[in-house]
Amino acid sequence: MAKVVLWGSLSRLADGRKEFDIDAPDIGRMLAALGSEAPKLKPILDKGVTVSIDGTLYRLDRFKTIDPDSEVFILPKMAGG
């Protein structure tokens, strides 16, 4: 299972919980599982977040695989420009 950490103020939508152990093969399924465990977080996850997997940032790649021993951070959506 990957360790998933909520960054910043996102944890308040998970009743203060910051860390989750999620068993999912890719970003899309991980976000779905996280939304099931923390339903108040689901609307933010559906709007879009930035996902860091082992230090690499992903925004739109829902099919990016996640290794079971990966460290995953969920960050509020980051705008670029």
Buried (B, 14 or more C-beta within 10 A) or exposed (E): EBBBBBBEEBBEBBEEEEEBEBEBBBBEBBBBBBBEBBEEBBEBBEEEBBBBBEEEEBBEEBEBEBEEEBBBBBBBEEEEE
